[in-house]
């Protein structure tokens, strides 16, 4: 699959999972430096966002917007995965006051490879939003054609609401 990175067309490592697929197996790292697996994330409906770099305007804005919505959905989980190292993620969360969603690091690349969202030429993830049911089945997905664009927040939250 290909996406646009500003005005350049780039290829993803593979094809991202689609609606109806199960979330693939991956391991990311939490703010304590502990591994978090796909299985660890299941059990509640979830909005799962992939962003390239929290220290960029669009990634920061997207994560803050979903953070603001998380309070309205106490029975759901909100997770953002980026390629940022843990120290950068911790600093960003502290500076931006993000506390309502989980920020996980895919610096090792397991998530990007498992989902096909890694852009080898960019060495970061593509931007995507998945809504996943408690059992791990994807019920909504948006892989943005332009990495620098914001996702459709309302559509993702509507898909989440249908699971609650």
Backbone bond lengths (Angstrom), bond angles and torsions (degrees), N, CA, C in turn:
res aa  C-N    CA-C-N  psi(-1)  N-CA   C-N-CA  omega(-1)  CA-C   N-CA-C  phi
1 X - - - 1.452 - - 1.531 108.48 -
2 X 1.318 115.32 148.40 1.449 120.88 179.31 1.521 110.56 -121.21
3 X 1.329 114.93 148.77 1.458 122.56 175.68 1.521 107.67 -136.59
4 X 1.314 115.73 170.97 1.460 121.21 178.23 1.526 108.72 -101.42
5 X 1.298 114.57 134.97 1.459 122.44 173.18 1.516 104.35 -115.99
6 X 1.322 115.04 94.49 1.461 123.65 -168.66 1.533 107.08 60.95
7 X 1.338 119.20 -113.60 1.464 119.36 -178.50 1.528 112.63 -104.30
8 X 1.321 116.55 9.16 1.460 120.84 -178.77 1.536 110.17 -105.85
9 X 1.318 116.63 134.30 1.460 121.09 174.84 1.524 108.21 -86.08
10 X 1.337 115.30 128.96 1.468 120.84 -178.85 1.532 108.83 -128.97
11 X 1.314 115.07 154.56 1.463 121.08 -179.32 1.516 110.89 -99.84
12 X 1.321 115.21 138.86 1.455 121.31 172.33 1.523 108.21 -79.05
13 X 1.313 115.94 162.10 1.456 121.77 179.65 1.528 111.24 -62.90
14 X 1.326 116.50 -30.42 1.462 120.97 -178.49 1.503 110.76 -160.42
15 X 1.323 115.51 -154.24 1.455 121.18 177.20 1.516 109.02 -106.64
16 X 1.333 117.45 122.08 1.457 120.50 -179.63 1.530 111.56 -62.09
17 X 1.323 116.98 155.25 1.457 120.25 176.91 1.528 110.28 -63.35
18 X 1.317 115.53 154.02 1.467 121.66 -176.00 1.524 110.31 -116.21
19 X 1.317 115.28 171.40 1.465 121.06 175.85 1.524 108.63 -55.42
20 X 1.323 115.58 132.89 1.454 122.11 -178.23 1.512 113.36 98.61
21 X 1.342 117.20 -22.95 1.465 121.30 177.64 1.525 109.91 -76.27
22 X 1.321 115.07 157.08 1.458 120.36 169.74 1.519 108.54 -83.97
23 X 1.309 116.09 145.18 1.447 120.72 174.99 1.524 107.84 -59.31
24 X 1.325 118.59 129.73 1.470 119.57 -177.11 1.534 111.46 -70.05
25 X 1.318 115.09 165.43 1.469 121.15 177.47 1.518 110.61 -76.27
26 X 1.325 116.23 130.22 1.455 122.65 176.81 1.523 108.55 -154.11
27 X 1.307 115.24 167.65 1.464 121.90 175.22 1.525 107.94 -133.52
28 X 1.328 115.35 128.94 1.462 122.20 176.16 1.536 107.11 -122.69
29 X 1.316 116.92 179.35 1.461 121.33 -174.94 1.533 109.76 -119.41
30 X 1.350 116.34 133.14 1.466 119.66 179.43 1.527 110.84 -88.72
31 X 1.334 115.64 -179.79 1.467 120.32 -175.21 1.528 113.79 -67.72
32 X 1.321 117.21 -10.26 1.466 121.56 175.73 1.531 111.87 -96.32
33 X 1.331 116.32 2.02 1.456 120.56 -178.45 1.517 113.49 81.53
34 X 1.328 116.69 12.70 1.458 121.93 -178.23 1.529 110.50 -94.83
35 X 1.335 117.02 146.20 1.464 119.25 176.89 1.524 111.58 -70.67
36 X 1.325 115.54 142.38 1.467 123.60 175.68 1.525 106.26 -126.83
37 X 1.326 116.46 123.48 1.463 120.57 -178.81 1.527 110.46 -98.79
38 X 1.302 115.19 169.42 1.465 120.60 175.09 1.521 109.44 -53.09
39 X 1.321 116.12 -47.79 1.474 120.92 -178.43 1.532 111.51 -57.31
40 X 1.328 117.41 -37.53 1.468 121.74 179.95 1.530 111.90 -63.19
41 X 1.309 117.29 -26.98 1.468 121.69 -176.60 1.525 113.29 -84.96
42 X 1.321 117.18 -14.46 1.462 120.79 -174.98 1.528 111.50 -82.54
43 X 1.329 115.51 171.80 1.455 121.31 178.76 1.516 113.36 113.75
44 X 1.315 117.20 -19.90 1.465 123.74 176.31 1.518 107.39 -138.46
45 X 1.327 117.77 151.85 1.468 118.75 170.85 1.542 108.47 -58.03
46 X 1.322 115.75 147.98 1.461 119.59 -171.73 1.523 111.98 -142.98
47 X 1.327 115.28 141.19 1.459 122.73 165.19 1.523 104.94 -100.24
48 X 1.319 115.76 118.35 1.465 122.27 -177.49 1.523 108.31 -116.66
49 X 1.321 115.79 115.71 1.465 121.08 -178.70 1.520 110.00 -109.34
50 X 1.315 115.55 138.02 1.460 122.34 171.34 1.520 106.90 -109.62
51 X 1.322 116.07 126.51 1.461 121.40 177.92 1.528 108.86 -132.23
52 X 1.333 118.06 147.79 1.458 120.04 -178.33 1.530 114.34 -69.73
53 X 1.353 117.42 -47.06 1.463 120.01 -171.18 1.527 109.28 -156.05
54 X 1.331 117.01 114.34 1.463 121.46 -178.89 1.525 113.33 -59.52
55 X 1.321 117.02 -22.22 1.459 120.79 -177.09 1.526 113.21 -86.69
56 X 1.320 117.00 16.70 1.464 120.67 174.44 1.526 108.51 -111.54
57 X 1.316 116.34 157.80 1.459 121.30 -172.42 1.521 113.69 -57.40
58 X 1.325 117.99 -51.10 1.467 120.51 -174.07 1.532 110.82 -69.56
59 X 1.313 117.77 -41.81 1.465 120.64 179.10 1.528 110.32 -63.09
60 X 1.311 115.85 -42.54 1.454 121.22 179.20 1.530 110.54 -63.28
61 X 1.311 116.56 -47.49 1.459 121.71 -179.93 1.529 111.07 -61.24
62 X 1.321 116.88 -47.01 1.468 121.06 -179.52 1.531 110.99 -59.90
63 X 1.308 116.39 -47.04 1.462 120.20 -177.47 1.522 110.69 -64.86
64 X 1.333 117.64 -40.64 1.462 120.51 177.95 1.531 111.02 -65.40
65 X 1.325 117.89 -38.67 1.473 120.22 179.50 1.522 111.28 -64.79
66 X 1.339 117.59 -44.32 1.461 119.25 177.76 1.530 110.76 -68.53
67 X 1.319 118.15 -33.85 1.461 121.67 175.66 1.533 110.35 -59.26
68 X 1.328 116.87 -41.85 1.463 121.26 179.55 1.528 111.75 -65.65
69 X 1.317 117.89 -31.20 1.463 122.38 -178.60 1.531 112.63 -80.91
70 X 1.319 117.18 -24.06 1.468 121.26 -173.02 1.529 112.55 -57.73
71 X 1.321 118.02 -36.59 1.470 121.05 179.16 1.521 112.83 -59.68
72 X 1.325 116.40 -29.09 1.463 120.74 -177.07 1.531 112.50 -80.16
73 X 1.323 116.73 -6.41 1.462 121.61 -177.65 1.536 109.82 -130.38
74 X 1.345 117.50 68.74 1.465 119.89 -175.26 1.533 114.10 -65.02
75 X 1.309 118.07 -18.47 1.466 120.75 -179.85 1.524 112.47 -92.88
76 X 1.329 115.99 8.85 1.467 120.98 -178.93 1.524 109.83 -122.11
77 X 1.296 114.14 166.20 1.456 121.97 178.62 1.528 107.74 -116.05
78 X 1.313 117.27 137.29 1.460 123.14 175.95 1.526 107.71 -117.45
79 X 1.330 116.03 124.63 1.454 121.78 -175.71 1.529 108.76 -133.14
80 X 1.313 115.61 134.02 1.469 121.00 171.75 1.521 107.92 -120.41
81 X 1.324 115.01 131.44 1.462 121.72 178.16 1.522 108.17 -116.22
82 X 1.324 115.27 129.74 1.465 120.75 177.05 1.525 108.77 -133.82
83 X 1.323 115.60 171.19 1.462 120.79 176.48 1.526 112.76 -86.58
84 X 1.319 117.63 -0.90 1.454 120.35 -179.12 1.521 111.42 -61.52
85 X 1.321 117.72 142.01 1.463 120.65 171.60 1.533 110.15 -63.79
86 X 1.331 116.68 159.04 1.465 121.82 -177.69 1.521 113.56 -54.22
87 X 1.311 117.57 -44.30 1.464 120.41 -177.98 1.529 110.93 -60.42
88 X 1.310 117.73 -41.96 1.469 121.25 178.02 1.521 110.43 -65.06
89 X 1.326 117.17 -41.92 1.462 120.07 179.59 1.526 110.56 -63.39
90 X 1.318 117.03 -44.56 1.467 121.45 179.96 1.520 110.62 -61.51
91 X 1.323 117.08 -45.79 1.466 121.08 179.07 1.520 111.03 -62.69
92 X 1.330 116.65 -42.37 1.463 120.68 -179.21 1.527 110.22 -63.63
93 X 1.327 117.37 -47.12 1.475 120.97 -179.64 1.525 111.12 -59.98
94 X 1.325 116.85 -42.43 1.466 120.41 179.32 1.527 110.86 -64.57
95 X 1.317 117.03 -43.38 1.462 120.96 -178.54 1.520 112.52 -68.01
96 X 1.338 116.71 -33.32 1.467 121.35 -174.99 1.527 113.36 -99.04
97 X 1.313 118.02 -5.70 1.467 120.89 179.13 1.519 113.65 69.88
98 X 1.305 117.13 29.70 1.459 121.16 -179.10 1.525 108.80 -85.30
99 X 1.334 115.58 114.96 1.462 121.22 -177.25 1.518 113.00 -134.28
100 X 1.322 118.16 -11.29 1.461 121.23 -172.02 1.518 113.96 -93.35
101 X 1.305 117.24 -7.15 1.457 119.36 177.39 1.515 109.16 -133.46
102 X 1.327 114.94 162.94 1.457 120.97 -178.78 1.527 109.49 -92.15
103 X 1.309 115.26 132.59 1.451 121.25 175.07 1.526 106.30 -108.45
104 X 1.315 116.33 123.60 1.458 121.53 -177.70 1.524 109.53 -123.35
105 X 1.324 115.53 146.45 1.458 120.72 -177.06 1.527 111.42 -99.23
106 X 1.314 114.57 131.92 1.464 121.27 172.26 1.526 109.38 -109.62
107 X 1.314 116.16 33.42 1.463 119.08 179.00 1.537 111.22 -54.49
108 X 1.356 119.40 -37.84 1.476 118.89 177.19 1.535 114.19 -70.77
109 X 1.331 118.72 -21.34 1.458 121.15 174.28 1.515 117.58 97.46
110 X 1.316 119.19 3.01 1.465 121.67 -177.59 1.526 112.41 -61.01
111 X 1.328 117.23 -46.12 1.461 121.58 -179.38 1.531 110.47 -64.00
112 X 1.322 116.63 -48.32 1.465 120.66 -178.82 1.512 112.75 -59.15
113 X 1.333 116.59 -40.48 1.463 120.26 178.70 1.525 111.12 -70.45
114 X 1.335 117.05 -44.92 1.464 120.95 -177.05 1.526 112.14 -64.31
115 X 1.333 116.46 -36.40 1.469 120.50 -177.71 1.523 112.94 -93.37
116 X 1.317 117.98 -8.76 1.464 121.01 -177.05 1.515 112.86 74.54
117 X 1.337 118.55 10.65 1.460 122.04 -175.63 1.533 113.72 -87.49
118 X 1.303 117.62 -5.72 1.459 120.20 -179.15 1.532 109.57 -73.51
119 X 1.325 115.49 136.67 1.467 122.08 176.84 1.524 106.76 -106.65
120 X 1.337 118.09 100.83 1.473 120.27 -175.66 1.531 114.05 -55.61
121 X 1.317 118.18 -41.23 1.463 120.25 -176.76 1.539 112.11 -70.63
122 X 1.316 117.54 -20.16 1.466 124.49 -177.24 1.533 110.61 -102.83
123 X 1.329 115.56 -21.31 1.465 123.32 -177.82 1.529 112.66 60.14
124 X 1.323 115.82 32.88 1.464 122.65 177.24 1.526 108.95 -145.13
125 X 1.318 114.44 171.67 1.460 121.19 175.90 1.523 110.96 -77.97
126 X 1.314 115.25 154.20 1.461 121.12 167.23 1.533 106.59 -78.51
127 X 1.311 116.68 166.24 1.472 120.55 177.98 1.525 108.54 -89.19
128 X 1.334 115.19 129.51 1.458 120.59 179.83 1.522 109.68 -153.09
129 X 1.327 115.48 155.12 1.462 122.15 174.62 1.521 107.32 -132.17
130 X 1.314 115.18 130.16 1.461 121.89 175.42 1.519 108.43 -122.71
131 X 1.325 116.07 141.29 1.458 120.88 167.63 1.516 104.60 -110.83
132 X 1.334 114.58 128.66 1.455 121.47 -171.30 1.524 108.57 -126.53
133 X 1.330 116.94 136.19 1.466 118.66 177.70 1.529 110.19 -76.69
134 X 1.317 116.89 175.11 1.466 121.63 -174.84 1.524 112.80 -61.14
135 X 1.326 117.21 -24.01 1.464 121.63 -179.20 1.529 112.81 -91.04
136 X 1.322 117.69 -4.74 1.453 120.45 176.87 1.518 115.41 101.34
137 X 1.329 117.29 5.35 1.469 119.31 178.86 1.528 109.96 -85.62
138 X 1.316 115.39 133.46 1.459 121.44 -179.95 1.530 108.74 -77.06
139 X 1.334 115.93 124.34 1.464 121.17 -179.93 1.528 111.88 -108.74
140 X 1.324 116.28 -12.12 1.473 121.69 178.53 1.527 106.94 -154.24
141 X 1.320 116.18 139.58 1.459 119.80 174.20 1.511 110.29 -146.40
142 X 1.318 113.87 142.40 1.466 121.06 173.55 1.522 107.00 -140.06
143 X 1.306 115.76 111.11 1.457 121.30 171.66 1.525 104.66 -101.76
144 X 1.308 116.27 115.93 1.452 118.91 -173.00 1.517 112.03 -71.70
145 X 1.316 115.35 130.88 1.465 121.38 -179.96 1.528 110.52 -66.22
146 X 1.327 116.97 -29.88 1.460 123.30 176.53 1.526 106.89 -116.06
147 X 1.316 117.15 113.96 1.463 122.00 -176.23 1.527 111.23 -57.73
148 X 1.314 117.80 -30.76 1.459 121.62 -177.79 1.528 113.92 -83.14
149 X 1.326 118.65 3.81 1.463 122.03 179.86 1.526 110.85 -93.99
150 X 1.333 115.39 154.11 1.466 120.80 174.75 1.526 109.34 -81.92
151 X 1.325 116.68 151.73 1.466 119.91 177.69 1.527 111.11 -76.53
152 X 1.317 115.22 174.08 1.463 122.07 175.40 1.525 107.48 -85.73
153 X 1.323 116.23 91.38 1.463 121.61 -176.17 1.527 111.29 -59.04
154 X 1.319 116.81 -45.99 1.458 120.72 -176.18 1.525 111.38 -61.54
155 X 1.316 117.77 -42.34 1.470 120.69 -179.87 1.522 110.80 -64.48
156 X 1.318 117.71 -41.32 1.470 120.66 179.06 1.523 110.48 -65.25
157 X 1.319 116.82 -43.90 1.473 119.69 -179.19 1.527 111.16 -69.26
158 X 1.329 118.33 -33.92 1.462 121.00 174.34 1.527 110.60 -63.17
159 X 1.328 116.39 -42.65 1.472 120.64 178.21 1.522 110.56 -63.08
160 X 1.321 116.73 -39.08 1.472 120.51 177.13 1.522 110.34 -64.75
161 X 1.312 116.50 -45.22 1.469 120.90 -178.75 1.525 111.31 -57.12
162 X 1.307 117.53 -35.11 1.471 121.78 -179.86 1.531 111.91 -66.36
163 X 1.326 116.95 -22.14 1.469 120.81 -179.96 1.528 112.35 -88.37
164 X 1.303 116.71 -13.04 1.483 120.39 -174.86 1.511 113.15 -94.71
